[in-house]
Structures are given as structure tokens and as C-alpha cells.
Amino acid sequence: MPESITDELASLGFFSSCKRADLDRIAPLLRPLTAAPGEVLMTQGEPASSFMLISSGSVRVTHAAPDGELSVHNIGAGLIIGEIALLREGTRNATVVVTEPLTGWIGGHDALTAMLDVPCMAERLVRTARQRLASFITPLPVTLRDGSQMYLRPVLPGDNPRVRKGPVEFSTETMYRRFQTAYEPSPALMAYLFEVDYVDHFVWVLIDGAEGPDGPMVADARFVRLHEDPTVAEVAFMVGDDYQGRGIGTFLMDALVPAARGAGIERFAARVLSDNYPMRKILEHYGATWERDDRNMIITEFDVPEPKSLALSHKQYRDISTLARYVLRMVH
């Protein structure tokens, strides 16, 4: 294949971490794709035989749930579509329609197999598939203790720019408490925080319900499984400045419990700034006791709380547990 095709693949964000030699192996297995607005590239329910890489343009991805509810997402340049059904050797779980003139590449089982054999691609493909599946989950409406309406759902890749450029303010002090630095988190760190696998790294986000389920993201809470002991996970959360003091941190910690239990987590750990009193108070409610780690940091480890000890109602716990199990089941 002409050298320019490998160059074009290298320019796509999807292949940003790949070596040229790896792309030279993949390029011959792909063929060019062009499509006009309105063209249907994939139909939900049909057998999967290919995936597509978008070089330019965009598509609308529509998933029809069994209850008839539609989930719609837009996907643009540099991303992959159709890989999930191939990975699962099943049928399409969504319909894909071109919204802007599209160029890109199309590949079949042989191309996908070659990509999975490339170290830079295997983890990225699986992670992307998990995120795409999670994006079809309907956010759960919740009512906080002050009566405000919110929506709970798993984090999605698009939440990264929603936090960095969204209307909800995360002040320097808030960022410092969360990341132990006054500087804005690096792009690499933000990618790590928002491009998760939902199994070893699980994240809930809370959406302001005033604007519906697509409103601004106001908080997140996560657990990250420790490599040295897969039954222990580090927890952390962050709440936008205008939403602090309303019980959001406590609610999100409660919401992490059913997800953690479903993932086999038995103990929570945390490492926080010693003057981060709001987080200390919340974790102490769950039984945290602290040890000095260094001059400014303290650490703790405690059992994942029993469901009956949480402030959630029975229905809330059941609904959140069901949503968490659905996410975990979809991505395994």
C-alpha cells in the first residue's frame, strides 16, 4: 500500500500510540471508505462483518432499547465504530447514519485480529468497546436529601471536555484537594480519569437534573482497583464548587458501594490531603481512621460498607445496584 495510507492512519488519534511498523501491518487489511450524509452504514440487529475508522466527517449512532427508548450519540473523526459486534461475534447493537460527508477506512475480522495482536491497540480496543456499550445505558434519576433532582450514570469519554470546558466551576482549591496540585490536570491525566474500563476503574458521574439527563456534570466518584490486591480499591470524588455542602459526596460514596461489591471489591482505601476536611468527614462516616503518609498526606483503608449502613433507601440501593450490575455485565 502507498506510504501515505500509513501516514493517514498515524494521524488518527485512535492510533496515536502506535509504531509505524505496527501500522504497516494493519494498513493492507483496510480499504478506503467514503459516504454521503444520510447513508446508512450499519443497521441494528444485522450480523456484523466489519468495523470502520473515521478520518473525517461524523455519524449518528442510534440504539433502540427493548422498551423502545432511543439512545443517540454522535461520533466524529479519529474514532472507530462497529468494533463491538465484531469483538462479540454478534449482531449490530446500533444503527449508524452519516451526518457529515465521511471518509475513512473499513476492515473485517482479519484487520480486527491484526489490531488486537498489536500491543498499542489491544487495550485501546477493549476499553473503547466497554465505553461504547456503557454509553447506551439510561441515566438513573435520583433525588438528593435537599430535594434537588439529579441523574446518575457511568462516566463516558465525552465527559472529559464537559468538565474542562463546562459551565460548572471546579475552583483551584477544589482541584488542589482532589489532585494535590493547584495546576490544571494534564491531558494524559484527564484521559485516565474519563477513559475507564468500568471493571478495575469504575466511575459514577452526577448530572444536574434541571436540564435533563444531558445537563452539566456536577460531580464524580470513582474506585480504582489496586494491582497488588484486587480486593482493595482506592476511592476519590470531586464536587463542583456551587454544589458542595448538599450531600453529594456522601450520596456518591453510597452509590459506589453496590458497584464495588458487584466488582468483588472488599475494602476501600484513600490518600488525601490532611486539610481536606470535607472528604475526611465523609470517609470517617464509613469507618475510616487515618495514618500519616507524609507531611501533608494521610491514608486510610476500611471495609466496603454493608448496604444497611448506607443512607440510600431500599429502592435507591436496588436501582443503583441494578444499574451497576448492568454496566459490569455489559463490559465483561
Phi and psi in degrees as GROMACS dihedral restraints (atoms count N, CA, C in turn):
[ dihedral_restraints ]
;  ai    aj    ak    al  type     phi  dphi    fc
    3     4     5     6     1   -58.7    20    10
    4     5     6     7     1   148.1    20    10
    6     7     8     9     1   -59.5    20    10
    7     8     9    10     1   -30.9    20    10
    9    10    11    12     1   -63.0    20    10
   10    11    12    13     1   -28.2    20    10
   12    13    14    15     1   -67.6    20    10
   13    14    15    16     1   -43.2    20    10
   15    16    17    18     1   -62.3    20    10
   16    17    18    19     1   -38.9    20    10
   18    19    20    21     1   -61.6    20    10
   19    20    21    22     1   -41.3    20    10
   21    22    23    24     1   -66.8    20    10
   22    23    24    25     1   -40.6    20    10
   24    25    26    27     1   -61.8    20    10
   25    26    27    28     1   -41.1    20    10
   27    28    29    30     1   -63.8    20    10
   28    29    30    31     1   -25.9    20    10
   30    31    32    33     1   -79.2    20    10
   31    32    33    34     1   -14.5    20    10
   33    34    35    36     1   -77.6    20    10
   34    35    36    37     1   135.8    20    10
   36    37    38    39     1   -57.7    20    10
   37    38    39    40     1   -28.8    20    10
   39    40    41    42     1   -61.3    20    10
   40    41    42    43     1   -30.4    20    10
   42    43    44    45     1  -106.1    20    10
   43    44    45    46     1    17.6    20    10
   45    46    47    48     1   -59.0    20    10
   46    47    48    49     1   -29.2    20    10
   48    49    50    51     1   -98.0    20    10
   49    50    51    52     1     7.5    20    10
   51    52    53    54     1   -90.7    20    10
   52    53    54    55     1   148.2    20    10
   54    55    56    57     1   -80.7    20    10
   55    56    57    58     1   154.2    20    10
   57    58    59    60     1   -60.9    20    10
   58    59    60    61     1   -37.5    20    10
   60    61    62    63     1   -62.0    20    10
   61    62    63    64     1   -35.4    20    10
   63    64    65    66     1   -67.9    20    10
   64    65    66    67     1   -39.9    20    10
   66    67    68    69     1   -68.9    20    10
   67    68    69    70     1   -31.6    20    10
   69    70    71    72     1   -62.3    20    10
   70    71    72    73     1   -30.2    20    10
   72    73    74    75     1   -75.7    20    10
   73    74    75    76     1   -32.6    20    10
   75    76    77    78     1   -84.6    20    10
   76    77    78    79     1   -37.1    20    10
   78    79    80    81     1   -52.5    20    10
   79    80    81    82     1   -44.0    20    10
   81    82    83    84     1   -65.0    20    10
   82    83    84    85     1   -15.4    20    10
   84    85    86    87     1   -93.3    20    10
   85    86    87    88     1    -0.4    20    10
   87    88    89    90     1  -110.8    20    10
   88    89    90    91     1   150.2    20    10
   90    91    92    93     1  -126.2    20    10
   91    92    93    94     1   150.6    20    10
   93    94    95    96     1   -63.0    20    10
   94    95    96    97     1   149.9    20    10
   96    97    98    99     1  -133.7    20    10
   97    98    99   100     1   130.6    20    10
   99   100   101   102     1  -132.2    20    10
  100   101   102   103     1   143.7    20    10
  102   103   104   105     1  -153.1    20    10
  103   104   105   106     1   146.5    20    10
  105   106   107   108     1   -97.1    20    10
  106   107   108   109     1   156.9    20    10
  108   109   110   111     1   -52.8    20    10
  109   110   111   112     1   137.2    20    10
  111   112   113   114     1    93.8    20    10
  112   113   114   115     1   -15.8    20    10
  114   115   116   117     1   -72.9    20    10
  115   116   117   118     1   134.6    20    10
  117   118   119   120     1   -90.1    20    10
  118   119   120   121     1   117.2    20    10
  120   121   122   123     1   -90.3    20    10
  121   122   123   124     1   -33.7    20    10
  123   124   125   126     1  -146.6    20    10
  124   125   126   127     1   149.1    20    10
  126   127   128   129     1  -125.0    20    10
  127   128   129   130     1   129.6    20    10
  129   130   131   132     1   -56.1    20    10
  130   131   132   133     1   132.4    20    10
  132   133   134   135     1    97.1    20    10
  133   134   135   136     1   -17.3    20    10
  135   136   137   138     1   -81.5    20    10
  136   137   138   139     1   152.6    20    10
  138   139   140   141     1   -61.0    20    10
  139   140   141   142     1   142.5    20    10
  141   142   143   144     1   -90.1    20    10
  142   143   144   145     1   132.0    20    10
  144   145   146   147     1  -133.2    20    10
  145   146   147   148     1    -1.3    20    10
  147   148   149   150     1  -159.2    20    10
  148   149   150   151     1   166.9    20    10
  150   151   152   153     1  -130.6    20    10
  151   152   153   154     1   166.8    20    10
  153   154   155   156     1  -135.3    20    10
  154   155   156   157     1   142.9    20    10
  156   157   158   159     1  -110.5    20    10
  157   158   159   160     1   127.6    20    10
  159   160   161   162     1   -93.8    20    10
  160   161   162   163     1   119.9    20    10
  162   163   164   165     1   -87.9    20    10
  163   164   165   166     1   -42.1    20    10
  165   166   167   168     1  -150.1    20    10
  166   167   168   169     1   158.9    20    10
  168   169   170   171     1    92.8    20    10
  169   170   171   172     1  -168.1    20    10
  171   172   173   174     1  -155.4    20    10
  172   173   174   175     1   163.4    20    10
  174   175   176   177     1  -135.2    20    10
  175   176   177   178     1   158.5    20    10
  177   178   179   180     1  -107.9    20    10
  178   179   180   181     1   126.9    20    10
  180   181   182   183     1  -107.1    20    10
  181   182   183   184     1   120.7    20    10
  183   184   185   186     1  -121.0    20    10
  184   185   186   187     1   125.2    20    10
  186   187   188   189     1  -115.0    20    10
  187   188   189   190     1   126.0    20    10
  189   190   191   192     1   -99.7    20    10
  190   191   192   193     1   115.1    20    10
  192   193   194   195     1   -74.1    20    10
  193   194   195   196     1   162.8    20    10
  195   196   197   198     1   -56.8    20    10
  196   197   198   199     1   -29.5    20    10
  198   199   200   201     1   -84.7    20    10
  199   200   201   202     1     5.4    20    10
  201   202   203   204     1    92.3    20    10
  202   203   204   205     1    -8.5    20    10
  204   205   206   207     1   -71.7    20    10
  205   206   207   208     1   137.3    20    10
  207   208   209   210     1  -101.5    20    10
  208   209   210   211     1   138.9    20    10
  210   211   212   213     1  -115.9    20    10
  211   212   213   214     1   127.9    20    10
  213   214   215   216     1  -123.6    20    10
  214   215   216   217     1   131.7    20    10
  216   217   218   219     1  -139.0    20    10
  217   218   219   220     1   146.5    20    10
  219   220   221   222     1  -104.5    20    10
  220   221   222   223     1   137.0    20    10
  222   223   224   225     1  -126.0    20    10
  223   224   225   226     1   134.6    20    10
  225   226   227   228     1  -119.1    20    10
  226   227   228   229     1  -160.4    20    10
  228   229   230   231     1   -60.2    20    10
  229   230   231   232     1   145.6    20    10
  231   232   233   234     1    87.9    20    10
  232   233   234   235     1     0.3    20    10
  234   235   236   237     1  -113.5    20    10
  235   236   237   238     1   167.8    20    10
  237   238   239   240     1  -113.2    20    10
  238   239   240   241     1   145.0    20    10
  240   241   242   243     1  -134.4    20    10
  241   242   243   244     1   150.6    20    10
  243   244   245   246     1    86.5    20    10
  244   245   246   247     1    -0.2    20    10
  246   247   248   249     1   -76.3    20    10
  247   248   249   250     1   -24.8    20    10
  249   250   251   252     1   -63.8    20    10
  250   251   252   253     1   -49.3    20    10
  252   253   254   255     1   -62.0    20    10
  253   254   255   256     1   -35.8    20    10
  255   256   257   258     1   -68.0    20    10
  256   257   258   259     1   -42.3    20    10
  258   259   260   261     1   -61.4    20    10
  259   260   261   262     1   -34.4    20    10
  261   262   263   264     1   -94.1    20    10
  262   263   264   265     1    -4.7    20    10
  264   265   266   267     1    53.0    20    10
  265   266   267   268     1    48.6    20    10
  267   268   269   270     1  -130.0    20    10
  268   269   270   271     1  -151.9    20    10
  270   271   272   273     1  -100.6    20    10
  271   272   273   274     1   164.6    20    10
  273   274   275   276     1   -63.5    20    10
  274   275   276   277     1   136.9    20    10
  276   277   278   279     1  -101.1    20    10
  277   278   279   280     1     8.5    20    10
  279   280   281   282     1  -159.4    20    10
  280   281   282   283     1   160.5    20    10
  282   283   284   285     1  -102.0    20    10
  283   284   285   286     1   135.7    20    10
  285   286   287   288     1  -119.2    20    10
  286   287   288   289     1   122.2    20    10
  288   289   290   291     1  -124.8    20    10
  289   290   291   292     1   135.2    20    10
  291   292   293   294     1   -69.7    20    10
  292   293   294   295     1   132.5    20    10
  294   295   296   297     1  -110.0    20    10
  295   296   297   298     1   -26.3    20    10
  297   298   299   300     1  -134.5    20    10
  298   299   300   301     1   147.5    20    10
  300   301   302   303     1   -44.5    20    10
  301   302   303   304     1   128.3    20    10
  303   304   305   306     1  -117.4    20    10
  304   305   306   307     1   137.9    20    10
  306   307   308   309     1  -128.4    20    10
  307   308   309   310     1   153.9    20    10
  309   310   311   312     1   171.1    20    10
  310   311   312   313     1  -149.5    20    10
  312   313   314   315     1  -139.2    20    10
  313   314   315   316     1   147.5    20    10
  315   316   317   318     1  -125.7    20    10
  316   317   318   319     1   140.0    20    10
  318   319   320   321     1  -141.5    20    10
  319   320   321   322     1   160.9    20    10
  321   322   323   324     1  -110.6    20    10
  322   323   324   325     1  -157.4    20    10
  324   325   326   327     1   -58.7    20    10
  325   326   327   328     1   -38.8    20    10
  327   328   329   330     1   -65.0    20    10
  328   329   330   331     1   -39.3    20    10
  330   331   332   333     1   -68.0    20    10
  331   332   333   334     1   -40.9    20    10
  333   334   335   336     1   -65.4    20    10
  334   335   336   337     1   -40.9    20    10
  336   337   338   339     1   -61.7    20    10
  337   338   339   340     1   -42.7    20    10
  339   340   341   342     1   -63.3    20    10
  340   341   342   343     1   -39.3    20    10
  342   343   344   345     1   -66.0    20    10
  343   344   345   346     1   -38.5    20    10
  345   346   347   348     1   -68.3    20    10
  346   347   348   349     1   -23.3    20    10
  348   349   350   351     1   -81.6    20    10
  349   350   351   352     1   -11.8    20    10
  351   352   353   354     1   -90.9    20    10
  352   353   354   355     1   123.3    20    10
  354   355   356   357     1   -52.8    20    10
  355   356   357   358     1   -38.2    20    10
  357   358   359   360     1   -71.4    20    10
  358   359   360   361     1   -17.5    20    10
  360   361   362   363     1  -102.6    20    10
  361   362   363   364     1   -33.3    20    10
  363   364   365   366     1   -56.6    20    10
  364   365   366   367     1   -53.7    20    10
  366   367   368   369     1   -63.7    20    10
  367   368   369   370     1   -39.5    20    10
  369   370   371   372     1   -64.0    20    10
  370   371   372   373     1   -41.5    20    10
  372   373   374   375     1   -64.5    20    10
  373   374   375   376     1   -46.0    20    10
  375   376   377   378     1   -64.9    20    10
  376   377   378   379     1   -42.5    20    10
  378   379   380   381     1   -64.0    20    10
  379   380   381   382     1   -42.0    20    10
  381   382   383   384     1   -63.9    20    10
  382   383   384   385     1   -41.0    20    10
  384   385   386   387     1   -61.6    20    10
  385   386   387   388     1   -42.9    20    10
  387   388   389   390     1   -62.8    20    10
  388   389   390   391     1   -42.6    20    10
  390   391   392   393     1   -66.9    20    10
  391   392   393   394     1   -39.4    20    10
  393   394   395   396     1   -64.0    20    10
  394   395   396   397     1   -41.9    20    10
  396   397   398   399     1   -63.6    20    10
  397   398   399   400     1   -43.6    20    10
  399   400   401   402     1   -64.5    20    10
  400   401   402   403     1   -26.7    20    10
  402   403   404   405     1   -68.9    20    10
  403   404   405   406     1   -13.2    20    10
  405   406   407   408     1   -91.7    20    10
  406   407   408   409     1     9.0    20    10
  408   409   410   411     1   -87.3    20    10
  409   410   411   412     1   135.4    20    10
  411   412   413   414     1   -77.8    20    10
  412   413   414   415     1   126.6    20    10
  414   415   416   417     1   -57.6    20    10
  415   416   417   418     1   146.6    20    10
  417   418   419   420     1   -96.1    20    10
  418   419   420   421     1   120.2    20    10
  420   421   422   423     1   -71.4    20    10
  421   422   423   424     1   135.3    20    10
  423   424   425   426     1  -135.5    20    10
  424   425   426   427     1   151.7    20    10
  426   427   428   429     1  -114.5    20    10
  427   428   429   430     1   123.4    20    10
  429   430   431   432     1   -81.4    20    10
  430   431   432   433     1   172.5    20    10
  432   433   434   435     1   -64.2    20    10
  433   434   435   436     1   -22.5    20    10
  435   436   437   438     1   -91.0    20    10
  436   437   438   439     1     5.8    20    10
  438   439   440   441     1    90.0    20    10
  439   440   441   442     1    -4.9    20    10
  441   442   443   444     1   -72.0    20    10
  442   443   444   445     1   146.9    20    10
  444   445   446   447     1   -97.2    20    10
  445   446   447   448     1   130.4    20    10
  447   448   449   450     1  -134.4    20    10
  448   449   450   451     1   172.5    20    10
  450   451   452   453     1  -126.5    20    10
  451   452   453   454     1   136.1    20    10
  453   454   455   456     1  -109.4    20    10
  454   455   456   457     1   133.8    20    10
  456   457   458   459     1  -157.3    20    10
  457   458   459   460     1   166.5    20    10
  459   460   461   462     1   -70.4    20    10
  460   461   462   463     1   153.7    20    10
  462   463   464   465     1   -64.9    20    10
  463   464   465   466     1   149.1    20    10
  465   466   467   468     1  -126.5    20    10
  466   467   468   469     1   156.5    20    10
  468   469   470   471     1   -53.8    20    10
  469   470   471   472     1   -36.7    20    10
  471   472   473   474     1   -68.7    20    10
  472   473   474   475     1    -7.7    20    10
  474   475   476   477     1   -73.6    20    10
  475   476   477   478     1   -18.8    20    10
  477   478   479   480     1   -58.3    20    10
  478   479   480   481     1   -59.1    20    10
  480   481   482   483     1   -67.3    20    10
  481   482   483   484     1   -25.5    20    10
  483   484   485   486     1   -63.7    20    10
  484   485   486   487     1   -32.0    20    10
  486   487   488   489     1   -81.6    20    10
  487   488   489   490     1   -47.1    20    10
  489   490   491   492     1   -67.5    20    10
  490   491   492   493     1   -33.6    20    10
  492   493   494   495     1  -121.7    20    10
  493   494   495   496     1    10.5    20    10
  495   496   497   498     1   -82.2    20    10
  496   497   498   499     1   176.4    20    10
  498   499   500   501     1   -78.5    20    10
  499   500   501   502     1   -16.1    20    10
  501   502   503   504     1   -83.5    20    10
  502   503   504   505     1   128.6    20    10
  504   505   506   507     1   -88.1    20    10
  505   506   507   508     1   131.5    20    10
  507   508   509   510     1  -116.4    20    10
  508   509   510   511     1    99.2    20    10
  510   511   512   513     1   -67.2    20    10
  511   512   513   514     1   170.8    20    10
  513   514   515   516     1   -58.0    20    10
  514   515   516   517     1   -40.2    20    10
  516   517   518   519     1   -65.7    20    10
  517   518   519   520     1   -42.2    20    10
  519   520   521   522     1   -62.7    20    10
  520   521   522   523     1   -45.2    20    10
  522   523   524   525     1   -63.8    20    10
  523   524   525   526     1   -38.1    20    10
  525   526   527   528     1   -64.5    20    10
  526   527   528   529     1   -43.3    20    10
  528   529   530   531     1   -63.5    20    10
  529   530   531   532     1   -36.6    20    10
  531   532   533   534     1   -78.4    20    10
  532   533   534   535     1   -44.9    20    10
  534   535   536   537     1  -108.8    20    10
  535   536   537   538     1     0.7    20    10
  537   538   539   540     1    59.9    20    10
  538   539   540   541     1    28.0    20    10
  540   541   542   543     1  -151.2    20    10
  541   542   543   544     1   145.3    20    10
  543   544   545   546     1   -83.0    20    10
  544   545   546   547     1    -9.1    20    10
  546   547   548   549     1   -83.7    20    10
  547   548   549   550     1   153.2    20    10
  549   550   551   552     1   -64.2    20    10
  550   551   552   553     1   135.4    20    10
  552   553   554   555     1   -56.3    20    10
  553   554   555   556     1   145.8    20    10
  555   556   557   558     1   -70.0    20    10
  556   557   558   559     1   159.9    20    10
  558   559   560   561     1   -56.2    20    10
  559   560   561   562     1   -37.4    20    10
  561   562   563   564     1   -64.9    20    10
  562   563   564   565     1   -41.0    20    10
  564   565   566   567     1   -67.5    20    10
  565   566   567   568     1   -41.6    20    10
  567   568   569   570     1   -63.3    20    10
  568   569   570   571     1   -38.2    20    10
  570   571   572   573     1   -63.4    20    10
  571   572   573   574     1   -41.2    20    10
  573   574   575   576     1   -62.0    20    10
  574   575   576   577     1   -39.0    20    10
  576   577   578   579     1   -72.0    20    10
  577   578   579   580     1   -29.0    20    10
  579   580   581   582     1  -112.8    20    10
  580   581   582   583     1   -16.2    20    10
  582   583   584   585     1  -105.1    20    10
  583   584   585   586     1    82.9    20    10
  585   586   587   588     1  -109.1    20    10
  586   587   588   589     1   170.6    20    10
  588   589   590   591     1  -102.3    20    10
  589   590   591   592     1    -7.0    20    10
  591   592   593   594     1    68.9    20    10
  592   593   594   595     1     0.7    20    10
  594   595   596   597     1  -113.5    20    10
  595   596   597   598     1   -58.2    20    10
  597   598   599   600     1   -90.0    20    10
  598   599   600   601     1   -20.3    20    10
  600   601   602   603     1  -136.1    20    10
  601   602   603   604     1   104.5    20    10
  603   604   605   606     1  -115.8    20    10
  604   605   606   607     1   136.6    20    10
  606   607   608   609     1  -136.0    20    10
  607   608   609   610     1   127.7    20    10
  609   610   611   612     1   -96.8    20    10
  610   611   612   613     1   144.6    20    10
  612   613   614   615     1  -123.9    20    10
  613   614   615   616     1   152.3    20    10
  615   616   617   618     1  -115.6    20    10
  616   617   618   619     1   130.2    20    10
  618   619   620   621     1  -109.5    20    10
  619   620   621   622     1   135.9    20    10
  621   622   623   624     1   -65.1    20    10
  622   623   624   625     1   118.4    20    10
  624   625   626   627     1   -75.1    20    10
  625   626   627   628     1    -6.3    20    10
  627   628   629   630     1   -61.5    20    10
  628   629   630   631     1   -28.4    20    10
  630   631   632   633     1  -109.4    20    10
  631   632   633   634     1    16.9    20    10
  633   634   635   636     1    82.5    20    10
  634   635   636   637     1  -175.6    20    10
  636   637   638   639     1   -65.8    20    10
  637   638   639   640     1   -11.9    20    10
  639   640   641   642     1  -101.3    20    10
  640   641   642   643     1    15.3    20    10
  642   643   644   645     1   -71.2    20    10
  643   644   645   646     1  -176.8    20    10
  645   646   647   648     1   -69.7    20    10
  646   647   648   649     1   145.4    20    10
  648   649   650   651     1   -79.6    20    10
  649   650   651   652     1   127.7    20    10
  651   652   653   654     1  -111.2    20    10
  652   653   654   655     1   -13.9    20    10
  654   655   656   657     1  -166.1    20    10
  655   656   657   658     1   159.7    20    10
  657   658   659   660     1  -144.3    20    10
  658   659   660   661     1   157.2    20    10
  660   661   662   663     1  -144.9    20    10
  661   662   663   664     1   143.2    20    10
  663   664   665   666     1  -144.9    20    10
  664   665   666   667     1   158.5    20    10
  666   667   668   669     1  -128.3    20    10
  667   668   669   670     1   143.1    20    10
  669   670   671   672     1  -125.4    20    10
  670   671   672   673     1   116.6    20    10
  672   673   674   675     1   -64.6    20    10
  673   674   675   676     1   136.8    20    10
  675   676   677   678     1   -81.7    20    10
  676   677   678   679     1   135.0    20    10
  678   679   680   681     1   -64.2    20    10
  679   680   681   682     1   -37.8    20    10
  681   682   683   684     1   -73.2    20    10
  682   683   684   685     1   -20.3    20    10
  684   685   686   687     1  -151.5    20    10
  685   686   687   688     1    99.0    20    10
  687   688   689   690     1   -67.9    20    10
  688   689   690   691     1    -5.0    20    10
  690   691   692   693     1   -91.5    20    10
  691   692   693   694     1    -1.3    20    10
  693   694   695   696     1  -116.5    20    10
  694   695   696   697     1   138.7    20    10
  696   697   698   699     1  -135.4    20    10
  697   698   699   700     1   138.8    20    10
  699   700   701   702     1   -81.5    20    10
  700   701   702   703     1   136.4    20    10
  702   703   704   705     1  -113.5    20    10
  703   704   705   706     1   152.0    20    10
  705   706   707   708     1  -160.5    20    10
  706   707   708   709     1   156.2    20    10
  708   709   710   711     1  -151.4    20    10
  709   710   711   712     1   160.2    20    10
  711   712   713   714     1  -144.9    20    10
  712   713   714   715     1   136.2    20    10
  714   715   716   717     1  -125.0    20    10
  715   716   717   718     1   133.9    20    10
  717   718   719   720     1   -57.2    20    10
  718   719   720   721     1   149.4    20    10
  720   721   722   723     1   -54.0    20    10
  721   722   723   724     1   -46.8    20    10
  723   724   725   726     1   -73.9    20    10
  724   725   726   727     1    -6.4    20    10
  726   727   728   729     1  -111.3    20    10
  727   728   729   730     1     4.1    20    10
  729   730   731   732     1   -76.9    20    10
  730   731   732   733     1   152.6    20    10
  732   733   734   735     1    80.7    20    10
  733   734   735   736     1    14.1    20    10
  735   736   737   738     1  -114.5    20    10
  736   737   738   739     1    10.5    20    10
  738   739   740   741     1    85.6    20    10
  739   740   741   742     1    11.1    20    10
  741   742   743   744     1   -68.7    20    10
  742   743   744   745     1   -42.3    20    10
  744   745   746   747     1   -60.2    20    10
  745   746   747   748     1   -43.8    20    10
  747   748   749   750     1   -64.8    20    10
  748   749   750   751     1   -43.3    20    10
  750   751   752   753     1   -60.3    20    10
  751   752   753   754     1   -44.8    20    10
  753   754   755   756     1   -67.5    20    10
  754   755   756   757     1   -36.5    20    10
  756   757   758   759     1   -62.7    20    10
  757   758   759   760     1   -42.5    20    10
  759   760   761   762     1   -58.5    20    10
  760   761   762   763     1   -42.5    20    10
  762   763   764   765     1   -67.9    20    10
  763   764   765   766     1   -25.4    20    10
  765   766   767   768     1   -69.5    20    10
  766   767   768   769     1   -26.2    20    10
  768   769   770   771     1   -60.3    20    10
  769   770   771   772     1   -53.3    20    10
  771   772   773   774     1   -63.6    20    10
  772   773   774   775     1   -33.5    20    10
  774   775   776   777     1   -65.9    20    10
  775   776   777   778     1   -44.1    20    10
  777   778   779   780     1   -64.7    20    10
  778   779   780   781     1   -43.7    20    10
  780   781   782   783     1   -62.4    20    10
  781   782   783   784     1   -39.5    20    10
  783   784   785   786     1   -66.5    20    10
  784   785   786   787     1   -25.3    20    10
  786   787   788   789     1   -94.0    20    10
  787   788   789   790     1     4.3    20    10
  789   790   791   792     1    82.9    20    10
  790   791   792   793     1    18.1    20    10
  792   793   794   795     1   -83.4    20    10
  793   794   795   796     1   131.5    20    10
  795   796   797   798     1  -109.8    20    10
  796   797   798   799     1   -26.2    20    10
  798   799   800   801     1  -137.3    20    10
  799   800   801   802     1   145.2    20    10
  801   802   803   804     1  -101.8    20    10
  802   803   804   805     1   146.0    20    10
  804   805   806   807     1  -128.5    20    10
  805   806   807   808     1   156.6    20    10
  807   808   809   810     1  -152.9    20    10
  808   809   810   811     1   148.7    20    10
  810   811   812   813     1  -133.1    20    10
  811   812   813   814     1   113.8    20    10
  813   814   815   816     1  -133.4    20    10
  814   815   816   817     1   163.2    20    10
  816   817   818   819     1   -64.9    20    10
  817   818   819   820     1   139.6    20    10
  819   820   821   822     1   -62.1    20    10
  820   821   822   823     1   -24.5    20    10
  822   823   824   825     1   -97.0    20    10
  823   824   825   826     1    12.2    20    10
  825   826   827   828     1   -85.3    20    10
  826   827   828   829     1    71.5    20    10
  828   829   830   831     1   -65.4    20    10
  829   830   831   832     1   -35.7    20    10
  831   832   833   834     1   -58.9    20    10
  832   833   834   835     1   -45.7    20    10
  834   835   836   837     1   -69.6    20    10
  835   836   837   838     1   -38.5    20    10
  837   838   839   840     1   -59.4    20    10
  838   839   840   841     1   -44.1    20    10
  840   841   842   843     1   -63.6    20    10
  841   842   843   844     1   -42.3    20    10
  843   844   845   846     1   -63.9    20    10
  844   845   846   847     1   -46.5    20    10
  846   847   848   849     1   -69.7    20    10
  847   848   849   850     1   -32.0    20    10
  849   850   851   852     1   -64.1    20    10
  850   851   852   853     1   -28.5    20    10
  852   853   854   855     1   -61.6    20    10
  853   854   855   856     1   -27.9    20    10
  855   856   857   858     1   -94.6    20    10
  856   857   858   859     1     5.5    20    10
  858   859   860   861     1   103.9    20    10
  859   860   861   862     1    11.9    20    10
  861   862   863   864     1   -70.2    20    10
  862   863   864   865     1   134.9    20    10
  864   865   866   867     1  -122.7    20    10
  865   866   867   868     1   148.0    20    10
  867   868   869   870     1  -110.8    20    10
  868   869   870   871     1   148.7    20    10
  870   871   872   873     1  -127.2    20    10
  871   872   873   874     1   146.5    20    10
  873   874   875   876     1   -73.4    20    10
  874   875   876   877     1   129.3    20    10
  876   877   878   879     1   -99.4    20    10
  877   878   879   880     1   -46.0    20    10
  879   880   881   882     1  -152.2    20    10
  880   881   882   883     1  -162.8    20    10
  882   883   884   885     1   -59.0    20    10
  883   884   885   886     1   -38.3    20    10
  885   886   887   888     1  -112.9    20    10
  886   887   888   889     1    -4.0    20    10
  888   889   890   891     1  -118.0    20    10
  889   890   891   892     1   147.2    20    10
  891   892   893   894     1  -130.0    20    10
  892   893   894   895     1   155.3    20    10
  894   895   896   897     1  -130.2    20    10
  895   896   897   898     1   159.6    20    10
  897   898   899   900     1  -153.4    20    10
  898   899   900   901     1   161.2    20    10
  900   901   902   903     1  -149.7    20    10
  901   902   903   904     1   132.5    20    10
  903   904   905   906     1  -151.0    20    10
  904   905   906   907     1   160.6    20    10
  906   907   908   909     1   -64.8    20    10
  907   908   909   910     1   143.1    20    10
  909   910   911   912     1   -59.6    20    10
  910   911   912   913     1   126.8    20    10
  912   913   914   915     1   -59.0    20    10
  913   914   915   916     1   151.6    20    10
  915   916   917   918     1   -72.7    20    10
  916   917   918   919     1   145.0    20    10
  918   919   920   921     1   -53.5    20    10
  919   920   921   922     1   -37.6    20    10
  921   922   923   924     1   -68.8    20    10
  922   923   924   925     1   -15.9    20    10
  924   925   926   927     1   -88.1    20    10
  925   926   927   928     1    -4.8    20    10
  927   928   929   930     1   -86.0    20    10
  928   929   930   931     1   161.4    20    10
  930   931   932   933     1   -83.3    20    10
  931   932   933   934     1    -4.9    20    10
  933   934   935   936     1   -69.5    20    10
  934   935   936   937     1   144.8    20    10
  936   937   938   939     1   -71.5    20    10
  937   938   939   940     1   166.1    20    10
  939   940   941   942     1   -58.7    20    10
  940   941   942   943     1   -42.2    20    10
  942   943   944   945     1   -66.2    20    10
  943   944   945   946     1   -42.7    20    10
  945   946   947   948     1   -59.7    20    10
  946   947   948   949     1   -46.6    20    10
  948   949   950   951     1   -61.6    20    10
  949   950   951   952     1   -43.8    20    10
  951   952   953   954     1   -62.7    20    10
  952   953   954   955     1   -44.2    20    10
  954   955   956   957     1   -65.5    20    10
  955   956   957   958     1   -43.3    20    10
  957   958   959   960     1   -68.1    20    10
  958   959   960   961     1   -40.3    20    10
  960   961   962   963     1   -62.0    20    10
  961   962   963   964     1   -41.5    20    10
  963   964   965   966     1   -63.0    20    10
  964   965   966   967     1   -43.7    20    10
  966   967   968   969     1   -64.2    20    10
  967   968   969   970     1   -43.2    20    10
  969   970   971   972     1   -63.0    20    10
  970   971   972   973     1   -43.7    20    10
  972   973   974   975     1   -62.9    20    10
  973   974   975   976     1   -38.0    20    10
  975   976   977   978     1   -62.3    20    10
  976   977   978   979     1   -44.9    20    10
  978   979   980   981     1   -61.6    20    10
  979   980   981   982     1   -49.3    20    10
  981   982   983   984     1   -63.6    20    10
  982   983   984   985     1   -39.0    20    10
  984   985   986   987     1   -68.7    20    10
  985   986   987   988     1   -37.6    20    10
  987   988   989   990     1   -66.3    20    10
  988   989   990   991     1   -33.3    20    10
  990   991   992   993     1   -96.8    20    10
  991   992   993   994     1    -8.3    20    10
